[in-house]
Amino acid sequence: MDQVWIGTSWKMNKGPAEAIASAQALEGFVPPQGIQPFVIPPFTSLKDVCTVLEDSALMVGAQNMHWEDSGSWTGEVSPEMIRGCGASMVEIGHSERRQHFGETDWTVNLKVHAALRHGLRPLICIGDTLNEYEFGVSHETLARQTKIALHGVARKDLANVLIAYEPVWAIGASGRPADAGFVSDVHTRLRRVVQDLAGAEGARIPLLYGGSVSQDNIRSYVGLADVDGVFIGRAAWKATDFMALIDSVRDLVSDKIAA
Ligand SMILES: O=C(COP(=O)(O)O)[C@@H](O)CO
């Protein structure tokens, strides 16, 4: 592993003024060696945040995207529009979009192809529901979501793909953080899935964990061998908290990179 990814999505929070202020607070941040930080603001601030963070160490992404280049898709945003704002990443298939906005494994696949076609790095979110977890079929669900998301993707493009395992039951104020042992098991199995799909290229896809990550538990996830980063919500919305979370795993990351 050559780097650890630590990012936050601001979800539907921060209007333009607050988003710019948060970006300005992050602008001069120098992350510890081996950590690639990223922020994912709402669309209304995407261009402004990209401008503020243009020469910074942070990457910027969008929270969603349509798969077509343009057309009569009222309310949607195309890959070119996102590129035009200056973003280099795009979050695809977050469970909140699957749950509330009809996102399916198949639309995730279309969006992954579109992102790669347009030079955007897709951050593919996969996750098991509480029912799936309790019935013991999490691994089947995650393998299915991963295989469909990556279906037809050329091996050379896999170097630009990120996957975040985010149990639906772990996300948000009512979620409970996943046990590190369970995350380790999931990631080890996911590693096998991507390796079976795409050999050495698949084996290098960064696998992040997300869901109620906080200052109390971040080290338990980042310390795991098959966890290549974390994707954080609430606990990282304040810029100072985000930077503190990153700083708190400095030693773990340098050990990981050296290993
Ligand atoms: O949803 C996510 C995690 O949210 P938490 O508030 O940390 O539970 C993840 O996608 C980052 O936005």
The ligand as an SDF file (V2000), in Angstrom:
LIG
                    3D

 12 11  0  0  0  0  0  0  0  0999 V2000
  -22.1450    8.1750    5.3210 O   0  0  0  0  0  0  0  0  0  0  0  0
  -21.0010    8.1620    5.6960 C   0  0  0  0  0  0  0  0  0  0  0  0
  -20.6390    8.0650    7.1160 C   0  0  0  0  0  0  0  0  0  0  0  0
  -21.4040    8.9740    7.8660 O   0  0  0  0  0  0  0  0  0  0  0  0
  -21.1860    9.0510    9.4590 P   0  0  0  0  0  0  0  0  0  0  0  0
  -21.8370   10.3370    9.8580 O   0  0  0  0  0  0  0  0  0  0  0  0
  -19.7000    9.0410    9.7180 O   0  0  0  0  0  0  0  0  0  0  0  0
  -21.8460    7.8510   10.0600 O   0  0  0  0  0  0  0  0  0  0  0  0
  -19.8930    8.2550    4.7310 C   0  0  0  0  0  0  0  0  0  0  0  0
  -20.3730    8.0830    3.4230 O   0  0  0  0  0  0  0  0  0  0  0  0
  -19.1850    9.5930    4.7960 C   0  0  0  0  0  0  0  0  0  0  0  0
  -20.0560   10.5760    4.4330 O   0  0  0  0  0  0  0  0  0  0  0  0
  1  2  2  0
  2  3  1  0
  2  9  1  0
  3  4  1  0
  4  5  1  0
  5  6  2  0
  5  7  1  0
  5  8  1  0
  9 10  1  0
  9 11  1  0
 11 12  1  0
M  END
$$$$
